[in-house]
Amino acid sequence: MNLALALVAGFLLGMAHFGGLWLTVCRAVRSSRPVLLVMLSFFVRIALLAALVALVGKGSMWYTCAALAGVCLARLFCIRRVGLD
């Protein structure tokens, strides 16, 4: 895997993470237990993101940094897409 693939993989992981956040927020407003839903979603999303970034990184600092940069790019994309900037 090269750095570009790690960046793209990180971007896709970030899109999944922030997409899950968006779904959680949409469901939390209708939930009878929104705090439980938000906390459970947070821990599941963070655990999955951390595990998959570590998997993409394969123990290499450069691959891990590229994957994390992809996650940051996904965050910027989502913020611009929603219009919060």
N, C-alpha and C positions, 0 to 999 in steps of 0.2 A: 504494500500500500504506500502510495506517495503522499506528500503533504496536501496536495489538492484534494485527493479523495478523503483524507481525514477532515479537511475543512468542510467539504460537502456533507460528509456523514454527521459532523457536528451541527451543521445547519439543519439537517433533517431531524436530528434528535431535538434540537431547540424548537423547531416547529411543532413537533409532537408534544414537547413539554408545555409550551405556551398555549397550544391548542387545548390541551387538557386543563390548563388553568382557565381558559375562556369557558369551556364547558362546565367547569366547577362553579364559576361565578354565576353563570346562567341558571344552573340548577339550585344553587344556594338560596336564591331569592324566593324559590317556591318550596324549599325544604322545611320540614318541621324541626329539623336539627341541623341548622346551617353550620354551626361551629364544628360539630363532629365531621360533617362532610368536608369542610375546608381543611381541617387538620389531617384527616385521613388522606385526602387527595394530595396535600403537600408532601407528606412523608412518602407516599407511593411514588409520586413524580420525581422527587429528589433522589430516592434510592435507585430508581430505574435510570435516571439521567447519569448519576455518578457511576453506576456499574457499567453502563454502555459507553460512556466516555473513557473509562478505564480500559474497556475491551478494545475500543478503537485505538487508544493510545499505545497498546501493546507494550507498556513499560518504557516507552520512549518519551522523553520530555518534549520533543519537537512535535510528535504526532498528537500528544495530549494537548499541547498549546494550540495546535491547529484546530483540533476538535472543539476546544473551548472558544476559540475565535469564531468558529462557525455558530456556536450557540449564541454568542454575543451578536453576531450579524442577524440571526433569527429574531432575537429580541428587538433589535432596531427595526427590522422589517415589520414585525407585529405591531410595534408602537406606531409606526407610520401608517400602517394599514388601518388600524382602528381610529387613528386621528388624535392621539393623545399628546402629540409633540407640539 
